């Protein structure tokens, strides 16, 4: 029988938000109805953050975070 893979990026988003807060970001929240995952502020600038997550069968994961600064 084939193994069913469940992929969720919830843990990656939570860990990313924790790291961002420790590194000076504030007003962090999930980006709803948006093309990014998190929105936060640092030093008066607003950032839109995309979190990528991939998993391996042994439970280890590698995450990549891309920060995109949007000037409006």
C-alpha positions as a Markdown table, in Angstrom:
| # | Residue | x | y | z |
|---|---|---|---|---|
| 1 | Unk | 0.0 | 0.0 | 0.0 |
| 2 | Unk | 1.3 | 3.4 | -0.9 |
| 3 | Unk | 2.3 | 5.8 | 1.8 |
| 4 | Unk | 0.2 | 8.9 | 2.1 |
| 5 | Unk | 2.1 | 12.1 | 2.5 |
| 6 | Unk | 0.6 | 15.0 | 4.5 |
| 7 | Unk | 2.3 | 18.3 | 3.8 |
| 8 | Unk | 1.5 | 21.3 | 5.9 |
| 9 | Unk | 3.5 | 24.5 | 6.3 |
| 10 | Unk | 1.9 | 25.6 | 9.6 |
| 11 | Unk | 5.0 | 24.6 | 11.6 |
| 12 | Unk | 7.3 | 26.4 | 9.2 |
| 13 | Unk | 5.2 | 29.6 | 9.3 |
| 14 | Unk | 5.1 | 29.5 | 13.1 |
| 15 | Unk | 8.9 | 28.9 | 13.4 |
| 16 | Unk | 9.5 | 31.7 | 10.8 |
| 17 | Unk | 7.3 | 34.1 | 12.8 |
| 18 | Unk | 9.2 | 33.2 | 16.0 |
| 19 | Unk | 12.5 | 33.9 | 14.3 |
| 20 | Unk | 11.3 | 37.1 | 12.8 |
| 21 | Unk | 10.1 | 38.4 | 16.2 |
| 22 | Unk | 13.4 | 37.5 | 17.8 |
| 23 | Unk | 15.1 | 39.5 | 15.0 |
| 24 | Unk | 13.2 | 42.8 | 15.4 |
| 25 | Unk | 10.0 | 42.3 | 13.4 |
| 26 | Unk | 6.7 | 43.3 | 14.9 |
| 27 | Unk | 3.0 | 43.4 | 13.9 |
| 28 | Unk | 3.5 | 39.9 | 12.4 |
| 29 | Unk | 0.4 | 38.1 | 11.2 |
| 30 | Unk | -0.8 | 35.6 | 8.7 |
| 31 | Unk | -1.5 | 37.1 | 5.3 |
| 32 | Unk | -5.1 | 36.2 | 4.4 |
| 33 | Unk | -6.2 | 36.4 | 0.9 |
| 34 | Unk | -2.7 | 37.4 | -0.3 |
| 35 | Unk | 0.0 | 35.9 | -2.4 |
| 36 | Unk | 2.4 | 35.8 | 0.6 |
| 37 | Unk | 2.3 | 33.9 | 3.9 |
| 38 | Unk | 3.2 | 36.5 | 6.6 |
| 39 | Unk | 3.1 | 40.2 | 6.9 |
| 40 | Unk | 5.3 | 42.1 | 9.4 |
| 41 | Unk | 7.0 | 45.4 | 10.1 |
| 42 | Unk | 10.6 | 46.3 | 10.9 |
| 43 | Unk | 12.1 | 49.7 | 11.3 |
| 44 | Unk | 9.0 | 51.3 | 9.8 |
| 45 | Unk | 9.0 | 49.2 | 6.7 |
| 46 | Unk | 6.3 | 46.7 | 5.8 |
| 47 | Unk | 7.5 | 43.3 | 4.6 |
| 48 | Unk | 5.6 | 40.5 | 2.8 |
| 49 | Unk | 7.1 | 37.1 | 3.7 |
| 50 | Unk | 6.8 | 33.9 | 1.7 |
| 51 | Unk | 7.6 | 30.7 | 3.6 |
| 52 | Unk | 8.5 | 27.6 | 1.6 |
| 53 | Unk | 8.4 | 24.2 | 3.3 |
| 54 | Unk | 9.4 | 20.7 | 2.1 |
| 55 | Unk | 9.6 | 17.5 | 4.1 |
| 56 | Unk | 11.5 | 14.2 | 4.0 |
| 57 | Unk | 10.3 | 10.8 | 5.0 |
| 58 | Unk | 12.6 | 10.8 | 8.0 |
| 59 | Unk | 10.8 | 13.9 | 9.5 |
| 60 | Unk | 13.6 | 16.4 | 8.9 |
| 61 | Unk | 12.7 | 19.4 | 6.9 |
| 62 | Unk | 14.4 | 22.3 | 5.2 |
| 63 | Unk | 12.7 | 25.6 | 5.0 |
| 64 | Unk | 13.5 | 28.6 | 2.9 |
| 65 | Unk | 12.3 | 32.1 | 3.7 |
| 66 | Unk | 12.1 | 34.9 | 1.1 |
| 67 | Unk | 11.6 | 38.4 | 2.3 |
| 68 | Unk | 10.1 | 40.8 | -0.2 |
| 69 | Unk | 10.0 | 44.5 | 0.7 |
| 70 | Unk | 7.1 | 46.2 | -0.9 |
| 71 | Unk | 7.2 | 49.9 | -1.3 |
| 72 | Unk | 3.7 | 51.5 | -1.7 |
